[in-house]
Amino acid sequence: MTIQYSLAHLTVLGCPTPEMVYIAARASYDYVSPRLIYMGLPGEPNYALADNPAMLRQTKRALSETGVKVHDIELARIYDDMHPTKYLPAMEVAAELGAKAVLSSIWTENINYAKEKYAKICELAQPFGLTVDLEYVPISSINNLAKAVDVLRAAKQKNSGLLIDMHHFHRAGDRVEDLDLLPREWFHFIHLCDASAEVPRDRAEMTRILREERLYVGDGGIDVADILRHIPTKIYSIELPNLAQAKAIGYAEHAFRCIESAKRYIAKHGLENNSH
């Protein structure tokens, strides 16, 4: 399978979904990975297309005109006192746009509760033909590979998935050998980026880097190639927020440099034809 690339929401954080599609098309991405679930974070734009019929129409037009497809949507967060059914409108729109997956992460310390809610989200997504791919994040309660695997094994859902982010894998200190022990069907796509080799000990600095200062693949200290060699999927969603770069050169140029640097890195390390 040839590697296919998706442009992730955080890489072009300030772009409405239709604009994101056009940017992706100009830079030769195959997919986009938009945030269609509003999280209500300070200063975060609301791109929930289920609540914005005009923007939904514009997004459909952009997809039709460019041939770009939607791969996955985000973010089905699991937190205390949440109701999985709140994600149904976004799932309906995702299916309408031809998406394949919903990204999820866990932000509660009640792990048994989290396992139950994750399984429920999977059940809700199943009729739409969507996988629910769990991403562990170093600043969340499920912050390493082992904890994420525990959730997936407990859920026992046919449409569950595991999302490996290069930054998060490195920060967690996970081992590539452990990826080989996991079901191959769990791997639907990955988050591609790079970052400094040094792992911040301060939570605030860790948060700042993961949200604002990730690096083009090959420009940091993560052995991205070694991680990719242990993951069977060929869908690479580039999640590479770098606010300084985006401000200096604009989102379109930043998105272009993201995919070009990734392609150079993949070619340099002979990963295009890597088999698992």
N, C-alpha and C positions, 0 to 999 in steps of 0.2 A: 504493500500500500504506500502510495506517495504521501509525504507529509503535507498536511493541510493546516493553514493558520487561521486563527480567529483573533479579532481585536477585542480585548476585554474592556469593560466599563472604566475601571480605574486608570487605565492608560490615557484615556481622553475624558477625564472626569467631568469637565464642564460642557461636554457636547450633548445636545438633545439627540435622541435615538436616530431620527432621520439623517442628521448631519454626520453622526457616527458611521452610518452605512455608506454615505458618499465618501467619507475619508478612507474607510476600509477599501472601497472599490478602487480609488485612485492609487492606493499603495499595494494593490493586488492581494489583499486578504481573501480567503475563501468564505469566511464567516465573521459574524459579530457576536459578542457575548454581552448583551445589554443588561442593565439593572432595571428590571421592570417591576420590582417590589420596593416600594418606598420605605426607607428605614427611619426617616425622621431625624437624621443626624443634623447637628448644627451646620447651617450653610449648604446642606445637600439639596440639589434640585430634585423635584419630584417628576420622575419619568415613568410613573405607573400608567401604562397605556390603557389599562382597563378603565381608568378614570378620565382618560383624555382621548375621546373619539377622533378629534381633529389630528392629533399627533399620531394616533394609530393609523389613520388613513395616509398620512404623510410617510410613515414608516413603510407601509405596504407598497406605496408608490416607489420609494427609494429602493426597496428590495427588488421590485419588478424591473425597474430601469437599469439596475446595476448587475443583477444576477448574484449578488451576495446573499448568503443565507444566514439565518439565525441558528447558532449551534446550541447555546445554553443561556438561561436567564439566571439572574441572582436577585436577592439572596434570601433564601428561606431559613432565617435564623431561628434557633431554638433557644428560648429564654423562659424564665419563670412566668407562670400565669399567661402563657400564650395559647392560642387556639389554631391548630393547623389549618382549619377550614378557611382562615383569613387569606390563605395563599391560593385558594381555588380560582378567583378571577384572573390572577396572573398566569396560572397554569392553563386556563382556557385560552388566553391570548397567546401564550407560548405555543400551544398546539396549533392555533390558527395561523401562526407565522412559520410553522414547520420546525420548531425547535426540537432538540433531541433530549435535553437535560435541564434539570434545575440544580443549582448549586446551593449547598446547605452548610451551616456551621453551628457550633453549639456554644452557648454563652450562659450556661447555668451550672452551678456546682452540684446540683442534684442529678447524678448520672443515670440513675434508674429512670427518673422522669424523662431525661433526655432520650434515652433509648426508646421509651414508649412513644414519645412525640416524633422521633425520627421515623420509626416504623409506620406511624400513622400518615406522615407526609408521603412516604413511599406508596402506601395504599391509595392515597388520594391522587397521586400522579400516574399510577398504573393505567387507568382508563384512557389517559391522554397520550399514552405511548412515551412517557418521559421517564428517564432515569433520575434518581436523586443522588447526587454525588457529594459525599461528605468531605469537606476540607477542614483539616486541622490547622489552627492558627496559633502561633507561639504566645499570643497574649490572651487566648481564650482558655476555657477549662479543659477542652480537648485539644491539647497542645503538642502531641507527638503521634507518631505512627501507631504505636501499640494501643493507645487509648482510642484512636479512631477505628482500628481493627476490632477492638472489643465491642464497640457500638454496632458495627456492621454485622458481626457474628451473632450478636444478641437479636438484632432486628430480623434476620432471616428473610429478607425480601428479595425477590427475583430482580427487581429493578434498582437495587441499591448499587452504589458505586463509591470509589475512593478517588479523591482528587489530590494529586501531589503537586504542591507548589515548590519550585526550586528554592526560593527564599526560606520558606517555612521548614522544608526538609533539612536544610543546612542549619538553620537556627536551632532546631530540635536536637541536633546531634544524632540523627537517625542513620542507620547503616543500610547501604544499598543491598547487601545480601538478604536482608529481611524482606525486601520487595519480592524476591524470587519465591518466597514461601506462600505468597498470597494468590487467591484465585485470579486467573488471567481476565475473567469476565468482569471483574471489578473496575478495570481500568478503561475509562471511556475518553478521557482527555486530561491534559495537564496544564498547569500554569507555568509559562516560560518567562524567566527573567534572570538577573544576576544581582549580586550585592557584594559588599565588602566581606573579606574573609573573616575578619574579627567579629565575634558575636557580642553585641552590646549586653551589658549586665543590667543596665538601667531600663526599666519597663517603658518609660517615656521615650527614651532614645530608640528602643526597639520599635515602638509604635510609629515614631516619626519616619524612620527609614522605610518600614514596610508600606506606609501610606504616601510617602513623599519623595523617597530618594533611592529607588531601585535603579539598577544600572543595565545598560545594554549587555546582551549575552556576550561574554568574552571579555568584558571590561572590568569584571569584579573578581572575587576570589573563590567563587563556588565552582566545584568540579561538576558542572552541569552535564557534560558528556557522560560521565560515569553514572550519574543518576538515570539519564535517558536510556542508557544501554540495558537497564533493568526493568524498563516499563514498556509494555507491548503496544500501547496506543500510538497512533501517528497524528492525532489531533492536538496541535499545540496552540493553546490560547495564550497570547502574549499579554500578561498582566504586569505592566511596567510603569507604575506611576513615578514620574520625576518632575516635580513642580517647576524646578529651575529650568530644565530643558524645555518644558512645555511653554513656559513664559517667554523664554528667549527666542525660540524658533517656531512656536505655534504648534497646535495639536496635529495638524496634517503632516508636517515635516517630522515631528516626533514619532508619529505612528509609522511613517515610512522608514525612519532610521531603525525603529524597533525590529521590523520584519527583515530589513536588509542585513542588519548585524546578525540576526538569528540565522538567516540563510547562509551567510559566510561561515559562521561558527559550525553549523551542521555539516557543511561541505568540508571544512578543514578537518573535522574529526571523523569523517566517513560515516556519518549517522543516517544519511538518506536511505541507504539500503540495509540498515541494521535490522537483523531479524532476531526474534525472540523464541 
